[in-house]
């Protein structure tokens, strides 16, 4: 047994035998056996015992644990907490609360002492029980891969590994070792109490399952190992795919290239989405299966309105080729599109420019010879540029955001007039960028406007479409060139 | 319900509503509901019923099933078999035998009729039961991914899909549908008999687990879906990695580039090895976990003797950079190395050659000016070429295979003499190629051999090393060039 565990410490836990290790030490059979074994193997240990304050005798247990350590010349750090009130304060089960407090305590001590690793005494039986708990509660691969011999980073530390040297040792082997060595562990009465879910699994469910297959425990242990290895590969692949697809992790949102995401395997799409949700909503513990299914369905076959609500105030939506996962609190980027805050004037008789938000700029300049640009104009399919007929325009253009009642006669519809809002929807201009999208307008002459609400007319929607009326015609004698661009 | 199933038929089973589908039809509630639903949706059906001969009333059941189909104007093909004797002949459980016979029958009929797909009436409950069975028997990801809505290729056909349109429908929904529509299914008494493992799971284990979590069935169903998607990704990745590493699939063996295999993730290494074992030993159903672990351990850290026994007469061994998985029956390739069957003579005063097996050839020719080749000789690190001092050699060289008692004085050991077998081991010449490895020898003069067993001396081991004695020295006046090469 000593040799087996030394081997595991070196090759699975990857620890050095000459650096200190902090041992989570209840004084029970598992952690006592682990202490005895690691001490015999010459690993320098410091013990740490947390009194959860759950039983009247817990204080005397703490003292007894310290004595067990002291009899081997091992220092034992004692801590005390109140798991009961922590549980009620945080709406957790007592077991969850105790676990959270215990690991918090161990890793706080580990950091202060500068140890190499934190060791805990989970056995192969604990592994099997954990797996069955996850199975009963419902979980995918990561839940079924259970605990690891070495886990770093872990929820409590980025760099101090949590190690489990006896994760491959069965409880009956520990018991035999205890007997053999004449060790006297403390007995934790909660182990015999079926009040807790884990204890029901240990004392009722597993013996019941053994009626179906007496070898069920090793079968489940091996399954965990297979799952763990598969899960690590999937995590690695997910990480690479995430990097491939990511546009940005911003405040309250994450965006990906929709095309790249669609090219990924469904398994990776699901994991990328789950990872995104977990990033934005770290509180979610068991993400609903149907949420993931719905989200991935949207990624591959977006709905017509190009958005879908997920869970916890998160939604997915598409803007152009970019997929956003965002919470209601997200500070979404707007600098991908031209946006204007304040009405501006744009001349065209000489070169002139209007600066918009975030480095966007519109430049106007007169066209010297209309005939020389006719060919370029005809083949122009760049929405960032327009050549306009200014023959009938007196005075400067204005650039402004939209107003209620705005209408537009897009080039290509033969002069038909649409509600501007309708045009913007058709053209899929991003919803949240519509209110401040710059519109290049001409001020209408009094006799043209007819005293209506909008005494001007949209000439060009930069980045989108020219107005039918202001296209270059055979009769055009005077023209201007408008250019929208973005300086990083 | 009709709409849901039509949706699944189109998007998950991927079948057309105007092509014939063969329906496996027991006449029980599940297959009767499926028949009724698909018929209502307008899918053209042909039913097929196999009488397993397991119960006295099975013949009348077959007639009753045919009548149920006929009342909907659906043709029903009847087959009869003896599952009991098939089971004992093939050392299978009755359930396994019945299943194997049933799918064999269905796909035989499907091929003859040229149908589009074979449909069977597995429900969501069947899926959960299957998963639990796999879990109890021990299986990795592929076992836990259960059955699929559409499976092609499957064990019975490369191109006809096996579809399960009601795999997402719970048995209670089927029962409600049956009642609603006033259908009268046949009752299969074996369903109520806990003799069979599956029935124990259905009637005892699942209700017991529901005591721990009433929602356990949907949880397990969802887990299967997650596992299935993950498993498909892993299969795809394994396929790509297999192609990357493969050298050859030969008779009774498979070989891979050891380096490429080592670069793969452990999850893929395990799957590649399992796939190789399954290819060579298709009979193995539940490959032992420890066999895979041992094999992969060898791949990453080969033992000194460079081979390890696996299961079922298979072993792994390394030859140079190539890893072989081979059975005792393997016809391993030898043409990678020079091999000689019959002693030959090689002159060097004029150009001469010896043909070996499989396109290998040794060419000898005299060196015209020793001084002009000294530089080339000094920097030669090509074991396929040698320049030898022939000053002291009279008459032709011989080329032969090794003999007991052979010794060799390799260049670089200052004239020290080694057993040839020892040298070959040190140099890692492949074990099975050693016996016929060609050796270029000089025939010793009677006064040199001293009447010993081997009246000749090894001058050059082609592909490996020159003898110390025959190196080009300052004093060398007469030399020959030897060249080993391989014509494809």
Interface residues (C-beta under 8 A of the other chain):
Chain A: X135 X136 X137 X138 X139 X140 X141 X144 X200 X201 X205 X208 X209 X212 X213 X215 X216 X219 X220 X222 X223 X225 X226 X227 X229 X230 X232 X233 X234 X236 X237 X265 X266 X267 X268 X270 X289
Chain B: X135 X136 X137 X138 X139 X140 X141 X144 X200 X201 X205 X208 X209 X212 X213 X215 X216 X219 X220 X222 X223 X225 X226 X227 X229 X230 X232 X233 X234 X236 X237 X265 X266 X267 X268 X270 X289
